[in-house]
Amino acid sequence: MTTSLEKLALQVQLPAFAGSALPAEYDELLREGLGGVCYFGSNTADGPEAVAALSAAIRAANPRAVIAVDEEGGDVTRLHAVDGSPVLGPAALGAANDLELTRATGRAIGAELVATGINLDLGPVADVNTNPDNPVIGTRSFGSDPDLAAAHVAAWTMGLQEAGVAACAKHFPGHGDTAEDSHLALPTIDAPLETLAARELVPFAAVVEVGIASVMTSHIVVPAVDPELPGTLSAPVLDLLRERLGYDGVIVSDALDMAGASAGRGIPEAAVLSLAAGADLLCIGPEKPASLVRETQAAIVAAVHDGRLSRERLESAADRIAQLRRFDAQMADPTAPPAQLRQLDEAQLAGARAAITIEGELPDLKGAFVISVATAANIAVGEVPWGLPPDFTVTPGSGFSAAGVGPVIVQVRDAHRRPEIGELMARLVSIGLAPVVIEWGWPGPYDGPGPRICTRGYSRPGAAAVTELLRKAGWDR
């Protein structure tokens, strides 16, 4: 039986709705064949049991549906947006450099996703973070060395897929050497193909080798390959993945509502261009109305009728997406014995200790006062907890008094990218303080007045390891 164009145009879409209950309009789309749903913060806000119930409702409407989420560990967590991730993020894992720990971390995330009915994790990040000013990758990367990043990306992928969840390496062909956020702009990586092959493509080649289920595109321009279109919309860029790396799995677009993809052309047109370039499964973006899915469906059907998109390309995309269902068959009871869970917690804490670096000598921190500098996270991270519980939080540029408080600990994220934090540090020095800095972001250049503790991202085990360190220096909380 031939599948209708209208159904095919739904099968390739992965939109997201608002809230923790399945809207009637989305239930109808799923019953008609919608490819799946991607969870964001509002979908997971009510906790794991509510997420599992939502997944069950989606599967009842369409048993073949892909249910996806960004669960990278560390800073990027949708399931632990209230209390922080229970596992280390990529930069900390790369710094600890224990491949078995990285694989176990991927496996632990996979087990949790299985329990909530999710079968596609939009991770790991395979970007090599070679630009310390990168505003969107940073601690989401396993590191700045291609070979180290490749080894850990492959290990994390194997662990996740061993648990029965499809992995999705991102953001092809590599988003690490940028100083712009593709959510908001259209970054460019102006490097020759030889450099890309020796740096950006190395982790992607590694995950292709271990059988990754999917790879996500990036909304960046790579002039050496295509001087005009971003990777998500560029056939020459996606041909690097298919032809040069020999990848035949699912290509997932990054969210098409991002400025790097749809600015000036709109989401439905971006969807058509992405499919024509070789993408298979189209992320639309968070909290989208069903009417946008219908508009995108209509645009895809019209593009086939107009000859801009072949039916064969659409059928090929749908066939590849169907391959993701093989991971459903691997889903097993995720319950682990208490001893195994304790071992994982202990290993995460040990990894956090190994990832931390201290620049300078810590002073006596008895009675130390903790200040957090409020910094907005990028869109990928969102609003999640970070740092130790502060005595107070300041906004850079706001007034505060630290007179008479004794030692001061200042918590920051990506301080080297934020001149206003430097101004705050200068104010502390002016009143006779040399604060201990805890950098919870990417550890960029630092020439501050006091010692610095670099954590390489926030997680609950990371917070525990930092607390241990401060208490050894006399902190009495």
KOLMARTOR-624868 format. One record per residue: x, y, z of N, C-alpha, C, O in turn; residue in one letter. Coordinates in pm, whole numbers, plus 50000, padded with zeros to 5 digits. Layout:
BEGIN
XYZXYZXYZXYZA...
//
This chain:
BEGIN
500844988050000500005000050000500875012550000501765014050084M500625021549905501405033649893501005043849999499815046650018T502005049350068501745059550169501465072850100502165076550006T500465079950146500125092750084501195103150112501915102150211S501295112950024502235123950046501955130950178502875134750250L500665132750207500285139650329500815132450453501275138750548E500745119250452501245111650567502765112050573503335113450681K503415110850458504875111650455505355125150509506355125850580L504615135650475505005149050519504815150950668505385160250726A504045142450732503935142350878505005133450940505555136651045L505295122250876506235112550932507635118250952508385113351036Q507995128550876509355133950885509455145550984510515151650997V508365148651054508385160051146508495155751292507905145751334Q509265163451369509445161251512509215174551585510175181051627L507965178451599507655191151666507555189451817507775178551870P507215200351885507015200052030505865209352064505705219952005A505065205052160503955213252208504265218252348505255214052409F503425227052399503615232552534502855224052635501755219252608A503465222352754502765215952864503035201152877503655194952791G502545195452988502835181553023501695171952989501735160353030S500695176652915499595168052870499505168752718499805179052658A499095157852658499025157152511497815165052461496685161352492L498015175852385496875183452332496085175252231496635166652162P494805177952222493935170552131494415171751986494355162051910A494885183651949495325185551810496555176951779496705171951667E497425175351878498595166851857498225152051859498815144051787Y497275148451941496775134651939496285131251799496555120351748D495565140451738495055138251602496205137051502496175128251416E497215145851513498365145151423499095131851436499495125851337L499265127251560499955114651582499175103051522499765093951463L497875103151535497055092451477497115092551324496925082251259R497375104251267497525105251122498925101351074499155099950954E499875099551169501205095151131502345104351165503455102151117G502115114951246503205123951285504405115951335504255106551413L505595119951290506795112251320507105110751467507615100351510G506805120951543507075120051687506985133551753506445143051697G507515134151874507465146151957508805147752027509415137952070V509265160252036510475163252112510085170252241509325179852239C510595165352354510285171352483511235182952513512435182352487Y510645193652569511405204852622510985207052767510265198752824F511425218052825511235220252968509795219653015509525213653119G508865225652941507475225752988506855211852983505895209053055S507395203052898506845189452888507305180653004506625170953039N508455183753063509045175253167508945181253306509455175653403T508275192853318508285200353443507605193253559507895196353675A506705183853531505935177353638506585164653691505985157653773D507795161553647508515150153702508435137553619507635136753525G509265127453654509395115253572508095107653552507855102753442P507265106453654506025098853638505105105453537504465098653457E505045118753541504215125953444504785124553304504035123453207A506105124553291506725122653160506395108753105506065107352988V506485098653191506145084953148504695084053103504395077353004A503795090853174502385090753136502185097853003501385093352920A502895108852981502795115952853503315107252739502715106752632L504435100552762504975091552659503975080552626503825076852510S503305075152728502315064652704501155069952620500645062752534A500735082352644499655088252566500075090052420499285087752329A501305094252400501825095852264501875082452192501475081352076I502365072152262502445058852200501065052952174500885045452078R500105056352258498735051452234498185057352105497445050652032A498535069852077498075076151954498865071451833498315070451724A500165068551852501005063951742502125055351799503135060651845N501965042051796502985033051854504355034351787505355029951843P504405040151667505675041451595506365054751623507415057551565R505805062951709506315076451729507715076551789508035068551877A508525085751740509805088851802509535098851916508845108751896V510075096052033509955105352146511375109252185512155100952230I511685122152168513055126852181513185137152293512205143252335A514425138952340514705148952443516185152352437516995144252391V516545164352483517955168052502518335164552646518035172152738D518995153452663519475149652797520955146352782521335134952754E521795156552800523225155252777524005152052903525185148452896E523365153253020524095152553145524735166053174524935174053083G525065168553300525685181253334524735192853316523595192553364G525185203153246524415215553234523115214053158522145220953189D523065205253059521865203852976521075191753021521415180352991V520005194453094519135183853143517695188653140517365199353191T516835180553079515405183653079514695176253192513725181253249R515175164253224514515156253328514885160753469514185157453564L515965168353483516415172853615516575187953617517505193153679H515665194953551515755209453543515505216053679515855227753697A514915208753774514645214453906515815212354001516165221354077V516425200353998517435197154098518835195154042519765192654119D519025196253911520335194553853520625180153817520085170853877G521475178253719521765164753669522495156353773523395161253841S522115143453787522825134653879524105128753821524815121353888P524395132153695525615126953631526425138453574525915149253548V527705135853555528625145853502528295149353358527785141153282L528585161753323528445166053185529685162953105530685158353159G529625165452974530725161452885532095167352921533075160052924P532175180352947533495186252973534155180053096535365177753097A533365177453200533915171053320534345156753290535385152353338A533555149653212533935135953176535215135953093536075127453113L535335145353000536545146152920537755149153005538835143752982G537585158053105538705161553193539085149853283540275147553309A538095142253332538375130453413539055119653329539895112053378A538655119053202539285110253102539275095653143540295088753135N538115091053187537895076953222536805071853127535625074453150D537195064653023536245060652919535155051452973534025051852924L535475043253071534445034553127533425042753205532235039653202E533875053153274532935061953342532035069053241530835070253263L532605073653131531815080253028530775070652970529625074452949T531185058452944530235048652891529145045552993527975044452956R529515044253120528535041653225527565053453241526395051453273A528065065553218527195077353227526155077153116524975079753141T526575074152995525625072852886524605061952914523415063552884G525065050852971524155039753003523155043753111521985039953104R523595051453210522695055753318521635065353265520465064253302A522035074553179521055083553118520065075553036518865078153040I520565065852961519675057452880518655050052964517485049252926G519075044653078518145037253164517035046453214515885042353222A517385058753247516365068153294515395071953182514195073353206E515915073453062515045076752949514105065152916512935067252885L514615053152923513765041352901512585041552998511455038752960V512875044853123511835044653226510755055253200509635054053250A511085065553124510105075953095509555074952952508855083952907T509875064152883509295061652750509955069152637509375070252529G511155074452659511865082152555512805072752480513525064852541I512785073652347513615064352268514655071052181515375064152109N514745084452186515795091552112516345102652201515605111652242L517645101952230518305112552306519095121152208519925115952132D518845134152208519555143252119520905146652182521155158052222L521745136952189523085137652243523795124852204523145115052168G525115124752208526005134252274526415145852182526245145252061P526965156252244527575167252169528935162452119529795158452198V529105162751987530365158351926531225170051881532225168151811A530845182151920531605194051882532905194851961532925192252081D533975198651894535265200651957535365215551992535475223951903V535315218752120535205232752163536575239652159537205241552263N537005243252039538325249352023538305264452045539365270652058T537125270452049537025284852073536505287152215535335284452241N537335292152306536875293952445535755304052459535065304252561P535555312552356534485322452360533165317152304532205324652287D533125304152275531905298152220530745300152318530825295752433N529665306752276528585309852370527545298952385526665300152470P527605288352304526525278452306527015264152328526215255552366V528295261352305528805247652325529505246852460528925241352554I530705251952474531365252452605531415238952674531935229252620G530865238452796530945226252877530095214852823530125203852877T529345217352718528595206452652529515197852567529125186952523R530735202552543531725195252464532605186952557532835190652672S533095175652506534005167352584535415173352590536235168852670F535695183352506536995189652516537405196552388536645197352292G538635201752390539165209152275540125200852192540615205652090S540395188652233541255179652156540395169952077539595162852137D540535169351944539645160751863539685146151901538645139651906P540875140751927540965126451957540355123052093539665112952107D540595131552193539975129352323538455130252312537735121752365L537975140652244536525142152227535945130152155534885125152193A536615125452051536115114051974535985101552060534985094452052A536995098852142536955086952226535785087452324535115077352345A535535099052383534465100152482533075100752417532115095252471H532985107252303531695107352231531315093052193530155089252207V532275085252146531985071352110531595063052232530655055152225A532305064852344531995057252465530605060652518529835051752554A530275073552522528955078052570527845072452481526815067952530W528075072852351527105067352255526875052552278525725047952280T527935045152296527785030752318527005027952446526145019152448M527295035452552526575033452677525095036352662524265028552707G524755047452600523355051252581522615040652500521515036552536L523215036352391522525026852302522485012852362521595005052328Q523425009552449523344996952522522124996552613521574985952640E521695008252660520525009052745519225008252666518145006952724A519305009152533518125008052450517575021152401516395021852364G518385031652398517945044852350518845049052234520065047752242V518235054052128519005058852013519735071652049519185080452114A520985072552006521795084552028521755093351904521435088851794A522105106151923522135115751812523315125151834523215134451914C524415122951763525585131451777525315144851708524735145451600A525755155651773525475168951720526675178251747527415175851843K526885188751665526035194251560526875194251432527765202551417H526595185051342527415182851222527375194951130526315200851109F528555198851073529865192551080530745197251195531945194751194P530175204151294530935208351411530685222951444530845231751359G530275225451569529885238951613530875244451717530575254151785H532055238051728532955241551837533775254051815534155260751911G534065257451688534925268951660534085280951618534345287051514D533095284451699532245296051670532195305051792532415300751905T531905317651766531715327351875530325333251871530055343451934A529425326651797528035330851789527125319051819527505307451800E525915322051866524915312051898523945310751780523295320551744D523855298851721522995297251604521515297951636520675298351546S521165298051767519785300951803519415315251762518265318351731H520435323951762520195338251748520805344151621520405354951579L521745337251559522455342651443522875331051353522495319651376A523655334151250524145324051158525665323951164526315331651092L526255315351249527715315151263528395309551138527775302851056P529675312551126530505307551016531755301051073532375306351165T532115289651017533425283551047534265284950921534075277550825I535175294350923535975297450804537315290250812538355296250838D537255277150790538455268850795538505260150670537455256450617A539695256950622539795248150505539305234050536539255229950652P538965226850431538425213350449539425204350522539025195450598L540725206550499541725198250565541665200050717541815190450793E541445212450761541315215050904540055208750959540075202651067T538955210050887537695203850930537855188850946537375183051044L538535182550849538715168050853539565163750971539315153151030A540555171651006541465168051116540945172151252541505168151354A539865180151256539385185551383537885182751400537505174051479R537045189851328535595188751347535045174851318534185169951391E535525168351211534915155851167535375143651246534775132951236L536435145151326537005133451394535995126751489535835114551483V535305134151578534335127451665533145121451589532615111051629P532735127751480531625122251402532035109151334531245099751325F533275108651285533765096051228533765085051334533475073551303A534105088651457534155078651565532775073051596532645061051619A531745081451598530415076251630529815068651513529035059251533V530165072451391529735064351276530315050351289529645040451259V531565049651333532255036651346531575027751449531555015551432E531015033451556530375025151660528875023351637528185017751722V528375028051524526975025251488525955034451549524895029851591G526225047151554525255056551610523985056851527524025055451404I522865058651595521555057951528521235070451448520575069651344A521705082051493521365094451423522425105051446523205104251540S522435114951358523355126251365522555138951339521735139251247V522785149251420522065161951404522925172151329524135172951348M522265179751244522925190251168523135202751252522605203951363T523925212051198524105225151263523725236151166523855234851044S523255247151224522925258951143524145268051136524115279251187H525195263351074526395271451056526825270650910526595260650843I527435281350862527955281750726529415277450727530205282150809V529755268550636531125263750622531565267250480531355259350389V532165278950460532475283550324533325273850242533205273450120P534175266150308535005256550234534175245750166534645239350072A532955243850213532075233450156530895239650084530555235449973V530265249550145529125256550085529155270950136528905273350255D529465280650050529625294450097528315301650126528335312950175P527175295450097525905302350110524985296750217524545304050306E524705283850211523665278050298524255271950425525355266350421L523525272950537523965266050660523875250950642523145245950556P524615243750724524695229250709523365222250702523195212950624G522395226550783521075220250787520385220650651519555212050622T520725230550569520045232450441520965229650322520585232150208L522145224350349523185223150246523445208650207523895200650289S523155205250082523465191750034524965188950036525355177950075A525835198249995527275195250001527765192350143528615183650163P527245199550243527655196950381527175183150426527945175550486V525915179950399525395166950443526015155550363526065144250411L526485158450240527205148250163528525144450231528995133250214D529125153650307530315150050383530025138550478530835129450495L528855138950538528455128550633528145115650560528575104850602L527385116650452526985104650378528165098450301528395086450309R528895106750228529915101550137531285100250202531905089650195E531755110850264533105110450322533165101150443534105093450458R532135101850531532145093650653531375080650637531415072150726L530665078850525529975066350500528795063550591528505052050624G528105074250633527005072750728525685070550655525365077750560Y524905060450700523635057550634522465057650731521385052650699D522645063250849521565063950946520725076450930520715082750824G520005079951036519075091151032519825104351052520625105851144V519545113850963520035127550982518885135751038517825136750977I519115141651154518115149751223518505164451209519665168051230V517555172751174517865187051169517885192851310517125188351397S518745202751333518595210451455517285218351442516705219051334D516825224151552515495230351554515385241051446516195250251438A514365239851362514205248751248513675262451286513665271551203L513245264151411512815277551451514005286451487513825298351511D515215280851491516405288651522516725298251407516485295051291M517265309851442517525320151342518455315151232518325319051116A519415306551269520365301651170519735293751059520335292250952G518525288551080517845280550977516715287950909516595287450787A515885294750986514615299650930514495314750921513495319750869S515475322250969515375336850960515275341050813516095337150730A514265348950782514085353850646513385344450552513035348250440G513155331850596512485322350506511325314950572510465309750502R511295314450704510215307650774510465292850790511255286950716G509795286850887510005272750921509555263250809510305254050777I508365264850749507965255450644508945254950527509265244150478P509445266550483510415266650374511735260450418512355253150341E512175263250540513395256950591513235241750594514195234450567A512045236850627511795222450630511965216350491512565205750477A511435222950390511565218050252513025217650210513495207750155V513745228450236515155229150197515995218850270516915213050212L515685216450396516455206750474516245192450422517195184750408S514995189150393514705176050334515415174350201516015163950174L515345184550117515975183849986517485182249997518105175849913A518065188150102519515187150122519945173350172521105169650158A519005165750230519335152350277518985149250420519245138150466G518385158750494517935155750630516715146750626515955146850528A516525138950732515425129350737514345133450837513155133250803D514735137050957513795139951065513955154551105515055158851140L512865162051101512915176551115512475180851255511295180051289L513425185551337513055191951463512475205651430513085213351355C511325208651485510655221251454510965231851560511085243651527I511085227751686511335237151795510305235851904509285229151885G510545242152019509665240452135508355248152124508275258752061P507315242352188506035249052211505425254652084505085266452075E505295245951985504745250051856503285245551842502945234451882K502425254151787501025250351768500895239851659501725238851569P499825232151667499565221951565499415228251427499705221851326A498965240751423498785247451294500105248851219500115248251096S501235250551291502535251351224502905237851163503475237351054L502605227151232502845213751177502055212051047502555206550950V500815216651047499985215850926500565224450814500575220250698R501045236350847501645244950746502885238450686503105238950565E503695232450772504905225750725504555213650640505185211150537T503535206150681503055194850601502635199550462502995193450362Q501865210250457501385215350329502545220050241502525218050119A503555226350302504695231250224505485219550164505945220350051A505625208850240506355197050191505595190650075506195187249973I504285188950090503475183149984503535191849859503685186649748V503425204949875503475214149761504835213349691504905214049569A505925211949770507245211049711507405198649625508095199049523A506775187649664506795175549581506025177949452506485174449343V504855183949464504045186749344504755196349250504605195449128H505545205749307506235215749225507555210749169508195217549089D507985198749211509235193249163510465197949238511595194749199G510275205649348511425210249427511945199449521513075200149568R511115189449547511455178449639510875165749579509705165349543L511685155349569511185142949508510455134449611510775134649730S509495127049563508805117549651509785107149703509675102749818R510735103249620511715093149660512555098049779512855090249870E512925111049779513675116649891512845116250020513365113350127R511565119150006510665119050121510485104750173510485102450294L510335095250083510175081150123511455075850188511395068350285E512605079850135513875075650193514005080750336514465073450425S513605093350359513665099050493512765091150589513185087850700A511545088250547510605080850632511125066750662510965061750773A511755060450563512295046950583513425047050685513515038150770D514285057250678515375057950775514835060250916515305054151012R513845069250929513265071851061512715059051123512805057051244I512135050551039511575037951090512655029251153512345020751237A513925031151114515025023351172515195026251321515675017751396Q514795038251364514945041551505514105032551594514405031151713L513065026451538512185018151621512885005651671512394999151765R514005002151611514694990051659515154991651803515344981651873R515335003951849515755006051986514615003352084514864999852199F513375004852040512255001352127512324986752169512014983352284D512724978152076512774963852105513844960652209513774950252274A514834969452225515904967052321515544971952461516264969052556Q514444979352473514114985052603513804974052705512914965752684M514534974352811514364964252916514054971053048514054983353057A513784963053150513524968453283514754976153331515814970153347D514644989353353515824997153389516204996153536517175002453579P515464988553614515724987653758517114981653783517444970953732T517894988753861519244983953894519304981154043518674988154121A520064971054084520204968154227520854979854298521664986954239P520524981954427521064993254502522584994054499523145005054491P523264982654506524724982854507525264988754377526244996154378A524614985354264525044990554135524835005754129525695012954077Q523715010554181523455024854182524465032054271524935042954236L524805026254387525785032454475527145033354406527845043354418R527505022654334528775022754262528805033754157529835040354139Q527675035954088527615046553989527775060054056528535068554007L527075062354167527195075054238528635077554283529155088654270D529265067054336530655068354381531575071254264532515079154276E531325064854150532155067254033531965081453979532925087753935A530725086453984530485100253940531225110154029531825119653979Q531195107954160531885116854252533395116254230534065126554231L533905104254209535335102854182535705109954052536755116354044A534845108853952535095115853826535065130853844535875137953784G534135135853925534065150253951535325155154019535835165853985A535825147454115537065151354182538215152054081539035161254085R538265142253991539355141853893539265153153792540285157653739A538055157953766537855168353665538205182253716538515191153636A538155184253847538375197553905539865201153900540725192853929I540135213453863541495218653873541475231153962540505238653963T542575233154035542705244654125543915252854079545025247654067I543675265554052544745274654013545065283554132544255291954171E546245281754188546625289254307546355281454434545875270054428G546655287354547546485281054677545215286254743544985298354750E544395277054792543185281154862543545286555000544325280255071L542985298055039543235303255173542365296155275541605287055241P542475300155400541565295255504540175300655474539975312855468D539215291755455537875295855414536855294955528535655294855504L537345294255650536415293955763535545306555761536045317755755K534225304455765533275315555764533105322255630532525333155622G533585315955523533525322355391532095325255349531175317455375A531935336455283530665341555234530575338255085531515341055011F529455332355040529335327854901528445337354823527285339654857V529015342854715528285351754625528145344754490529125339754436I526935344354437526715339654300526495351754210525745360854246S527155351954095526945362553998525915357653898526175348253823V524755363953896523675359753807524105361353662524475372253619A524035350353587524385350553445523345342353371523065330953407T522795348153268521795340953188522465329753112523525331553052A521835318053115522355306753038521955308152891521025315552858A522655300952804522225300952665520935292952651520505286052743N520325293852535519015287752514519075272652528518125266452575I520195266552487520305251952496520285247152640519695236752670A520935254552729520975250752871519665254052939519095245753010V519175266252917517925270452980518095273453128519215274453178G516965274953195516985278353337517075265753421516085258753442E518255262753469518505251153554519375255653670520055265853660V519375248153781520215252153895521685250753862522085242453780P522505258953928523955257553914524605263454039524065272554101W525755258254073526515263554185526035258854321525035251654333G526765262954424526395259954562525355270154609525275281054553L524565266654710523595276354763524325289054809525165288154899P524025300854752524765312854786524185320054907523025318154942P524995328454969524485337455071523675348655007522665353055061D524135353254892523275361654811523775361654667524905357954637F522895365754579523175366254436523185380754391522315388654428T524175384154311524265397754259524145397454108524545387854041V523605408054056523595410353913524795419053880524995429353945T525595415353781526745423753748526315438253728525395441253653P527015447253797526685461353790525815466153905525685478153927G525215456553979524355460654091525205463554215526345459054225S524655471054307525365474354429525285463154531524285455854536G526325461754613526325452054722527405456254820528295463954787F527305450954940528315453655041528845440555094528085432055141S530165438855088530795426855142531705430255258532525421955299A531575442355310532435446655420532225438055544531085435755585A533305433255603533225425955727532765411655717532485405455820G532665406255597532145392555586533255382155590532945370155595V534505386055589535585376255591535885371155452535665378355354G536385358755440536705353455308535455353155218534335351355265P535695354955089534595355254993534835345054884535945343954830V533795337454852533795328154739532825333754636531665336554668I533295335554513532445340954406532225330154301533185324754245V530965326954275530605316854176530215323654046529405332954044Q530815318953935530565324953805530395314053699530705302353722V529885318253585529845309453467530435317053349529995328053316R531435311053285532055316953166532495331353191532195340353112D533215333553301533575347253340534425354153234534325366353218A535245346653162536135352853063535365359252948535895367852877H534105355052928533285360952822532435372552871531685378552793R532535375952998531625385753058532435396653128532805395053244R532715407753058533515418553118532925423953247533665428653334P531605423253261530985428653382531395420853507531385426253617E531755408153490532235400453605533615405453647533925405953766I534445409153549535735415053582535575427853662536365430653752G534565435653628534305447953703533915444753848534335451753941E533135434353866532745430254001533975426054081534105429754197L534865418454018536065413954089536925425954130537515426154238M536995435854041537775447854073537185455054194537925460654276A535875455154205535235461554320535555454154449535755460354554R535595440954442535945433154561537375436054605537665437454724L538275436854507539675439754538539795453454601540605455654692V538985462754551539075476654601538705477754749539095487354814S537965467954802537625468254946538455457955023538095453855134I539565453754962540525445555033540285430655028540825423355111G539475425754931539175411454923539835405454799539875411754693L540335393254812540865385554700540045372654693540475362454747A538895373054629537965361854638538475349054573539245349354476P538025337954628538185325054562537085324054457535905325754489V537455321454333536495320454224536205305854193537115297854176V534915302554187534515289354136533925291553998532865297753984I534605286453897534145287653759533345275153724533905264153711E532035276853708531155265653675530955264053524530275254853480W531555273053447531435272053301532725267053239533495259753302G532955271153114534185267453044535345275553101535235287753111W536455269153140537565276453204538415284053103539395278753051P538025296453075538785304752984539955311553053540275308253167G540585321052985541725328153045541325335053175540205339953189P542265335253271541965340953403543205347653460544275341653464Y543045360053502544155367053569543645374353692544075385453722D542715367953763542085374053879543005375053998544125369953996G542535381554102543375384154219543525372454314544425372454398P542655362454303542685351154395542685337954321542675337854198G542705326854393542715313654329541405310754258540365316754287P541465301354164540275297554088540105282454089541065274954070R538865278054112538495263954104537685262153976536665268753957I538135253253889537445250653761536735237153768537365226853791C535425237253748534625225053761534265218653629533995206653623T534245226653521533865222153387532395217853380532065207153329R531545226353432530105224153423529505220153557530185215253647G528185222453567527495219253691526825205553682526275201753579Y526885198453793526135186053814526075183953964526825190254039S525205175354010525155172754154526445166454205526925170554311R527045156654135528335151554185529425162154180530315162354264P529365171254080530325182154075530195191254195531205195454252G528955194454234528725202854352529235196054478529795202554565A529045182854487529525175454605531045175854613531615177354721A531715174454498533185174554497533715188354534534715189354605A533065198954487533495212454523533285215054673534135220954739V532155210454724531885212054868532965205154951533445210955048T533345193054913534435186054981535715194454982536375195855085E536035199854868537275207554851537255219854942538245222755009L536145226954944536065239155026536135235755175536765242955252L535505224755214535535220855356536945217055401537325219655515R537715211055312539095208055345539895220755370540885220755444K539445231855308540095244755328539485252555443539815264255463A538585246055521538065252355640536655257655632536095262355731G536055257055512534675261855499533785253455588533855241155585W532955259955668532245252755774530745251855748529945253255840D530375249355622528955247155591528785234455510527665230855475R
//
